[in-house]
Amino acid sequence: MSSLSGDDQPAVGLRERKKAKTKAAIREHALRLFHEQGYQATTVEQIAEAAEVSPSTFFRYFPSKEDVVLQDDYDPLLVAAFRDQPAELSPVAALRGAMREVFAGLSAEQMELERERQALVLSEPDLRAGALDGLGATIQLVAEVVAERVGRRQDELPVQTFAGAVLGVLLACLFAAAEDPTVDIFTRIDEGLAHLEAGLPL
C-alpha cells in the first residue's frame, strides 16, 4: 500500500473538514426545523434544502431522518480520551476525566445543539425507541474499553454489570434533564458517575 505524499495530506485534511462541516450543517438545520415545525412534520427534502445539499447527499451522511438525531459523533472522541487517562485512575474516574475533556472542548453553540438533540430523543416516541434499541451496542462499547483498561474480558459478568451501571447513570441523568430544562446535563452526569464510584450510597 502506498503512503500519502506530503502534497496529498493537506488535501485529505481539507476533504475531511469539508465533510465534517457538511454533516454538522445538515444536523444543525435539521434540529432547527424539528424545533420550528415538529419532528414528524419535517421531511428529509426540507432538511436538505435548508442545508443547501441534495437529498442524495443527505443520505450519504445519514441513512434516515432518525439517524440525524440518534447518531452520536462523540463516542470515538470519548473512547480515545478514556484510553489516554492516567493508568492509576479507576474506570469511573477515567470515564469522568474523558467526559470532562471532550465536553470542555465544545463551544457554547455545540453544547446547546447537543442538549437539543438529547431533549428531542426523549420527547419523540420513535426516537426514544431507536435510542433504546442502540443501548446494547453502547453497553458493549463501554464493556470493551473498560475490559481493556482493567485487563479482563469484556464478556465477564463484572465488566458487563459495570457497563450496565454506567448506562443506568447516563439514562437517569438524561431523563432528569428532560423533566427539568434548567438541569446542566453534563454536570449531572459527572455527579451521577461520582455517586456510582462512591458505591451508590443512599
C-alpha positions as a Python dict, from the first residue, in 0.01 Angstrom:
ca = {
    (1, 'M'): (0, 0, 0),
    (2, 'S'): (147, 335, -98),
    (3, 'S'): (175, 609, 162),
    (4, 'L'): (43, 959, 117),
    (5, 'S'): (289, 1216, -2),
    (6, 'G'): (326, 1547, 175),
    (7, 'D'): (125, 1712, -103),
    (8, 'D'): (-164, 1471, -55),
    (9, 'Q'): (-202, 1516, 320),
    (10, 'P'): (-340, 1874, 319),
    (11, 'A'): (-595, 1770, 54),
    (12, 'V'): (-709, 1479, 271),
    (13, 'G'): (-737, 1711, 572),
    (14, 'L'): (-937, 1965, 373),
    (15, 'R'): (-1167, 1695, 239),
    (16, 'E'): (-1236, 1562, 589),
    (17, 'R'): (-1301, 1912, 722),
    (18, 'K'): (-1547, 1982, 441),
    (19, 'K'): (-1729, 1655, 511),
    (20, 'A'): (-1747, 1733, 883),
    (21, 'K'): (-1876, 2084, 806),
    (22, 'T'): (-2146, 1948, 573),
    (23, 'K'): (-2256, 1687, 827),
    (24, 'A'): (-2272, 1949, 1104),
    (25, 'A'): (-2475, 2184, 881),
    (26, 'I'): (-2726, 1910, 799),
    (27, 'R'): (-2773, 1827, 1167),
    (28, 'E'): (-2796, 2193, 1272),
    (29, 'H'): (-3065, 2273, 1015),
    (30, 'A'): (-3250, 1952, 1095),
    (31, 'L'): (-3265, 2034, 1467),
    (32, 'R'): (-3380, 2387, 1387),
    (33, 'L'): (-3659, 2259, 1164),
    (34, 'F'): (-3762, 1996, 1418),
    (35, 'H'): (-3788, 2272, 1679),
    (36, 'E'): (-3983, 2507, 1450),
    (37, 'Q'): (-4230, 2269, 1287),
    (38, 'G'): (-4202, 1940, 1473),
    (39, 'Y'): (-4006, 1622, 1410),
    (40, 'Q'): (-4285, 1432, 1236),
    (41, 'A'): (-4376, 1724, 1007),
    (42, 'T'): (-4019, 1777, 886),
    (43, 'T'): (-3904, 1592, 576),
    (44, 'V'): (-3561, 1492, 453),
    (45, 'E'): (-3619, 1713, 149),
    (46, 'Q'): (-3680, 2016, 371),
    (47, 'I'): (-3366, 1946, 571),
    (48, 'A'): (-3158, 1903, 256),
    (49, 'E'): (-3293, 2228, 110),
    (50, 'A'): (-3218, 2420, 430),
    (51, 'A'): (-2864, 2280, 440),
    (52, 'E'): (-2820, 2352, 67),
    (53, 'V'): (-2746, 1992, -24),
    (54, 'S'): (-2931, 1734, -231),
    (55, 'P'): (-3137, 1459, -70),
    (56, 'S'): (-2883, 1207, -203),
    (57, 'T'): (-2608, 1398, -21),
    (58, 'F'): (-2818, 1388, 295),
    (59, 'F'): (-2837, 1010, 272),
    (60, 'R'): (-2460, 983, 226),
    (61, 'Y'): (-2423, 1127, 576),
    (62, 'F'): (-2734, 989, 747),
    (63, 'P'): (-2919, 668, 649),
    (64, 'S'): (-3251, 815, 768),
    (65, 'K'): (-3409, 1121, 928),
    (66, 'E'): (-3400, 937, 1260),
    (67, 'D'): (-3022, 899, 1235),
    (68, 'V'): (-2972, 1276, 1221),
    (69, 'V'): (-3075, 1278, 1586),
    (70, 'L'): (-2960, 936, 1703),
    (71, 'Q'): (-2609, 932, 1558),
    (72, 'D'): (-2356, 1029, 1823),
    (73, 'D'): (-2031, 1179, 1699),
    (74, 'Y'): (-1879, 1185, 2047),
    (75, 'D'): (-1824, 813, 2104),
    (76, 'P'): (-1489, 796, 1916),
    (77, 'L'): (-1368, 1108, 2100),
    (78, 'L'): (-1473, 971, 2437),
    (79, 'V'): (-1308, 633, 2370),
    (80, 'A'): (-981, 799, 2270),
    (81, 'A'): (-990, 1032, 2573),
    (82, 'F'): (-1072, 738, 2803),
    (83, 'R'): (-774, 542, 2676),
    (84, 'D'): (-549, 844, 2735),
    (85, 'Q'): (-644, 882, 3102),
    (86, 'P'): (-370, 802, 3359),
    (87, 'A'): (-338, 429, 3426),
    (88, 'E'): (-376, 472, 3803),
    (89, 'L'): (-731, 608, 3771),
    (90, 'S'): (-1026, 378, 3836),
    (91, 'P'): (-1253, 310, 3537),
    (92, 'V'): (-1516, 554, 3664),
    (93, 'A'): (-1260, 826, 3734),
    (94, 'A'): (-1112, 772, 3388),
    (95, 'L'): (-1458, 797, 3234),
    (96, 'R'): (-1531, 1120, 3422),
    (97, 'G'): (-1198, 1261, 3310),
    (98, 'A'): (-1265, 1166, 2949),
    (99, 'M'): (-1609, 1326, 2952),
    (100, 'R'): (-1476, 1646, 3105),
    (101, 'E'): (-1201, 1659, 2844),
    (102, 'V'): (-1431, 1606, 2547),
    (103, 'F'): (-1717, 1830, 2653),
    (104, 'A'): (-1484, 2109, 2771),
    (105, 'G'): (-1372, 2135, 2410),
    (106, 'L'): (-1723, 2209, 2282),
    (107, 'S'): (-1836, 2561, 2206),
    (108, 'A'): (-2147, 2704, 2372),
    (109, 'E'): (-2332, 2653, 2042),
    (110, 'Q'): (-2225, 2289, 2020),
    (111, 'M'): (-2331, 2230, 2381),
    (112, 'E'): (-2674, 2379, 2311),
    (113, 'L'): (-2718, 2166, 1999),
    (114, 'E'): (-2630, 1855, 2200),
    (115, 'R'): (-2886, 1948, 2466),
    (116, 'E'): (-3148, 1996, 2195),
    (117, 'R'): (-3060, 1660, 2043),
    (118, 'Q'): (-3093, 1477, 2374),
    (119, 'A'): (-3421, 1652, 2457),
    (120, 'L'): (-3563, 1558, 2117),
    (121, 'V'): (-3466, 1192, 2161),
    (122, 'L'): (-3656, 1178, 2489),
    (123, 'S'): (-3962, 1368, 2363),
    (124, 'E'): (-4028, 1171, 2042),
    (125, 'P'): (-4152, 811, 2086),
    (126, 'D'): (-3990, 689, 1761),
    (127, 'L'): (-3656, 839, 1856),
    (128, 'R'): (-3677, 711, 2212),
    (129, 'A'): (-3744, 360, 2081),
    (130, 'G'): (-3449, 387, 1842),
    (131, 'A'): (-3223, 503, 2122),
    (132, 'L'): (-3330, 210, 2340),
    (133, 'D'): (-3252, -30, 2053),
    (134, 'G'): (-2897, 108, 2049),
    (135, 'L'): (-2833, 64, 2422),
    (136, 'G'): (-2697, -287, 2377),
    (137, 'A'): (-2425, -161, 2143),
    (138, 'T'): (-2338, 118, 2386),
    (139, 'I'): (-2307, -128, 2675),
    (140, 'Q'): (-2074, -342, 2465),
    (141, 'L'): (-1862, -38, 2375),
    (142, 'V'): (-1827, 58, 2743),
    (143, 'A'): (-1750, -304, 2835),
    (144, 'E'): (-1484, -326, 2564),
    (145, 'V'): (-1285, -20, 2670),
    (146, 'V'): (-1323, -91, 3042),
    (147, 'A'): (-1213, -454, 2999),
    (148, 'E'): (-911, -332, 2805),
    (149, 'R'): (-824, -93, 3087),
    (150, 'V'): (-854, -345, 3373),
    (151, 'G'): (-714, -646, 3188),
    (152, 'R'): (-1032, -856, 3181),
    (153, 'R'): (-1257, -999, 2913),
    (154, 'Q'): (-1548, -784, 2805),
    (155, 'D'): (-1791, -1076, 2834),
    (156, 'E'): (-1717, -1129, 3205),
    (157, 'L'): (-2016, -1060, 3427),
    (158, 'P'): (-1844, -793, 3645),
    (159, 'V'): (-1744, -600, 3332),
    (160, 'Q'): (-2090, -629, 3178),
    (161, 'T'): (-2253, -527, 3506),
    (162, 'F'): (-2024, -228, 3536),
    (163, 'A'): (-2107, -118, 3180),
    (164, 'G'): (-2478, -154, 3255),
    (165, 'A'): (-2442, 56, 3570),
    (166, 'V'): (-2268, 332, 3372),
    (167, 'L'): (-2553, 330, 3118),
    (168, 'G'): (-2802, 343, 3405),
    (169, 'V'): (-2638, 661, 3534),
    (170, 'L'): (-2648, 819, 3188),
    (171, 'L'): (-3014, 733, 3136),
    (172, 'A'): (-3117, 859, 3480),
    (173, 'C'): (-2941, 1189, 3413),
    (174, 'L'): (-3093, 1227, 3067),
    (175, 'F'): (-3444, 1167, 3198),
    (176, 'A'): (-3384, 1418, 3479),
    (177, 'A'): (-3275, 1678, 3224),
    (178, 'A'): (-3584, 1610, 3014),
    (179, 'E'): (-3806, 1681, 3315),
    (180, 'D'): (-3619, 1999, 3408),
    (181, 'P'): (-3460, 2201, 3123),
    (182, 'T'): (-3259, 2404, 3375),
    (183, 'V'): (-3054, 2095, 3466),
    (184, 'D'): (-2699, 2104, 3330),
    (185, 'I'): (-2690, 1756, 3180),
    (186, 'F'): (-2312, 1728, 3171),
    (187, 'T'): (-2270, 1836, 3533),
    (188, 'R'): (-2547, 1595, 3632),
    (189, 'I'): (-2375, 1305, 3452),
    (190, 'D'): (-2046, 1383, 3626),
    (191, 'E'): (-2223, 1390, 3964),
    (192, 'G'): (-2402, 1066, 3883),
    (193, 'L'): (-2077, 892, 3795),
    (194, 'A'): (-1920, 1022, 4116),
    (195, 'H'): (-2210, 867, 4308),
    (196, 'L'): (-2153, 539, 4122),
    (197, 'E'): (-1784, 547, 4211),
    (198, 'A'): (-1872, 604, 4577),
    (199, 'G'): (-2072, 279, 4576),
    (200, 'L'): (-2420, 430, 4529),
    (201, 'P'): (-2476, 522, 4895),
    (202, 'L'): (-2829, 635, 4991),
}
